[in-house]
Amino acid sequence: MKISSAKKLSIRQLFAPALLAIAIMPLAFAAQAHSHGDREGQGPDHERMEERMEERMEERRQEVYERADISAEKQAELNQAHTEHREAMNALREDHRGRVAEILTEEEQEALRSAMQEAHEEYRGKHGKRGYLNNSDENADSE
């Protein structure tokens, strides 16, 4: 079964942005974290925001546990697992930031952040916030 070249192009157009996003995701996380700066010294507003976000997430988890009829003991275990996961992810993120800083100069890191921001904006322009391809763009590409 042979697919026409127009169909191949369309498939490439659909998957290329997703593959690019997957490929640069680790760098995007590092750049985003770096663009927010060091957590220390950001002041009480940032700390309060993080606390509120964590409280909201805890409320959502509790609601889900109740809906699923999870016992209090298992809820405590799940909460502990969540805490350990979050701490491990934060440590991994910090390690990655250090590696990026070892590899790239400040100027290169800034250039990478800018390029990633541009790519992100282009992707969002074509796919919207939820990642769906806009029909108007697909129709324009196929003409």
C-alpha positions as a Python dict, from the first residue, in 0.01 Angstrom:
ca = {
    (1, 'M'): (0, 0, 0),
    (2, 'K'): (160, 324, -115),
    (3, 'I'): (85, 660, 47),
    (4, 'S'): (87, 965, -178),
    (5, 'S'): (360, 1226, -131),
    (6, 'A'): (95, 1480, -27),
    (7, 'K'): (-16, 1242, 247),
    (8, 'K'): (345, 1185, 360),
    (9, 'L'): (401, 1557, 383),
    (10, 'S'): (89, 1595, 590),
    (11, 'I'): (199, 1319, 828),
    (12, 'R'): (542, 1479, 861),
    (13, 'Q'): (379, 1811, 933),
    (14, 'L'): (173, 1651, 1209),
    (15, 'F'): (456, 1465, 1377),
    (16, 'A'): (755, 1696, 1329),
    (17, 'P'): (649, 1949, 1595),
    (18, 'A'): (571, 1673, 1844),
    (19, 'L'): (906, 1504, 1785),
    (20, 'L'): (1083, 1836, 1819),
    (21, 'A'): (900, 1907, 2142),
    (22, 'I'): (997, 1567, 2283),
    (23, 'A'): (1358, 1612, 2178),
    (24, 'I'): (1400, 1952, 2341),
    (25, 'M'): (1181, 1891, 2646),
    (26, 'P'): (1475, 1838, 2889),
    (27, 'L'): (1632, 2161, 2772),
    (28, 'A'): (1298, 2338, 2794),
    (29, 'F'): (1262, 2238, 3157),
    (30, 'A'): (1611, 2360, 3232),
    (31, 'A'): (1555, 2688, 3050),
    (32, 'Q'): (1220, 2746, 3217),
    (33, 'A'): (1363, 2673, 3557),
    (34, 'H'): (1660, 2897, 3486),
    (35, 'S'): (1440, 3177, 3356),
    (36, 'H'): (1257, 3173, 3688),
    (37, 'G'): (1589, 3213, 3859),
    (38, 'D'): (1707, 3060, 4180),
    (39, 'R'): (1432, 2970, 4421),
    (40, 'E'): (1621, 3135, 4703),
    (41, 'G'): (1595, 3508, 4727),
    (42, 'Q'): (1272, 3536, 4529),
    (43, 'G'): (1086, 3662, 4828),
    (44, 'P'): (778, 3574, 5026),
    (45, 'D'): (537, 3615, 4733),
    (46, 'H'): (698, 3327, 4546),
    (47, 'E'): (700, 3111, 4858),
    (48, 'R'): (331, 3183, 4926),
    (49, 'M'): (243, 3099, 4567),
    (50, 'E'): (424, 2765, 4592),
    (51, 'E'): (255, 2690, 4923),
    (52, 'R'): (-89, 2766, 4777),
    (53, 'M'): (-19, 2547, 4474),
    (54, 'E'): (89, 2259, 4697),
    (55, 'E'): (-219, 2303, 4914),
    (56, 'R'): (-445, 2293, 4607),
    (57, 'M'): (-271, 1981, 4479),
    (58, 'E'): (-310, 1816, 4820),
    (59, 'E'): (-682, 1902, 4821),
    (60, 'R'): (-722, 1751, 4474),
    (61, 'R'): (-535, 1436, 4578),
    (62, 'Q'): (-754, 1400, 4887),
    (63, 'E'): (-1068, 1440, 4675),
    (64, 'V'): (-948, 1170, 4436),
    (65, 'Y'): (-856, 940, 4725),
    (66, 'E'): (-1206, 981, 4867),
    (67, 'R'): (-1369, 914, 4531),
    (68, 'A'): (-1157, 601, 4495),
    (69, 'D'): (-1233, 496, 4855),
    (70, 'I'): (-864, 469, 4945),
    (71, 'S'): (-795, 388, 5312),
    (72, 'A'): (-623, 643, 5536),
    (73, 'E'): (-316, 418, 5566),
    (74, 'K'): (-278, 390, 5191),
    (75, 'Q'): (-340, 763, 5152),
    (76, 'A'): (-47, 828, 5385),
    (77, 'E'): (171, 590, 5182),
    (78, 'L'): (68, 757, 4857),
    (79, 'N'): (138, 1102, 5002),
    (80, 'Q'): (482, 984, 5114),
    (81, 'A'): (550, 844, 4766),
    (82, 'H'): (440, 1176, 4614),
    (83, 'T'): (671, 1372, 4844),
    (84, 'E'): (966, 1145, 4761),
    (85, 'H'): (890, 1173, 4390),
    (86, 'R'): (873, 1554, 4405),
    (87, 'E'): (1202, 1572, 4594),
    (88, 'A'): (1370, 1334, 4349),
    (89, 'M'): (1242, 1537, 4051),
    (90, 'N'): (1370, 1860, 4207),
    (91, 'A'): (1712, 1701, 4264),
    (92, 'L'): (1718, 1570, 3907),
    (93, 'R'): (1621, 1913, 3775),
    (94, 'E'): (1902, 2075, 3972),
    (95, 'D'): (2151, 1818, 3840),
    (96, 'H'): (2035, 1885, 3485),
    (97, 'R'): (2071, 2261, 3532),
    (98, 'G'): (2427, 2204, 3650),
    (99, 'R'): (2507, 1989, 3347),
    (100, 'V'): (2365, 2248, 3108),
    (101, 'A'): (2571, 2518, 3282),
    (102, 'E'): (2884, 2302, 3239),
    (103, 'I'): (2816, 2250, 2867),
    (104, 'L'): (2694, 2593, 2755),
    (105, 'T'): (2820, 2944, 2821),
    (106, 'E'): (2575, 3200, 2959),
    (107, 'E'): (2537, 3346, 2608),
    (108, 'E'): (2465, 3003, 2459),
    (109, 'Q'): (2213, 2929, 2732),
    (110, 'E'): (2037, 3258, 2662),
    (111, 'A'): (2039, 3187, 2286),
    (112, 'L'): (1894, 2841, 2353),
    (113, 'R'): (1624, 2983, 2579),
    (114, 'S'): (1529, 3237, 2312),
    (115, 'A'): (1521, 2974, 2037),
    (116, 'M'): (1312, 2742, 2252),
    (117, 'Q'): (1071, 3023, 2338),
    (118, 'E'): (1032, 3106, 1968),
    (119, 'A'): (975, 2740, 1881),
    (120, 'H'): (723, 2713, 2163),
    (121, 'E'): (534, 3020, 2043),
    (122, 'E'): (530, 2890, 1685),
    (123, 'Y'): (403, 2552, 1803),
    (124, 'R'): (134, 2715, 2019),
    (125, 'G'): (35, 2934, 1724),
    (126, 'K'): (-18, 2627, 1507),
    (127, 'H'): (-155, 2392, 1770),
    (128, 'G'): (-310, 2609, 2039),
    (129, 'K'): (-281, 2562, 2412),
    (130, 'R'): (-400, 2202, 2411),
    (131, 'G'): (-174, 2087, 2126),
    (132, 'Y'): (-442, 2031, 1863),
    (133, 'L'): (-362, 2122, 1507),
    (134, 'N'): (-566, 2420, 1393),
    (135, 'N'): (-772, 2329, 1086),
    (136, 'S'): (-700, 2661, 919),
    (137, 'D'): (-326, 2587, 925),
    (138, 'E'): (-376, 2232, 793),
    (139, 'N'): (-591, 2359, 506),
    (140, 'A'): (-338, 2630, 418),
    (141, 'D'): (-53, 2375, 414),
    (142, 'S'): (-237, 2133, 188),
    (143, 'E'): (-319, 2395, -77),
}
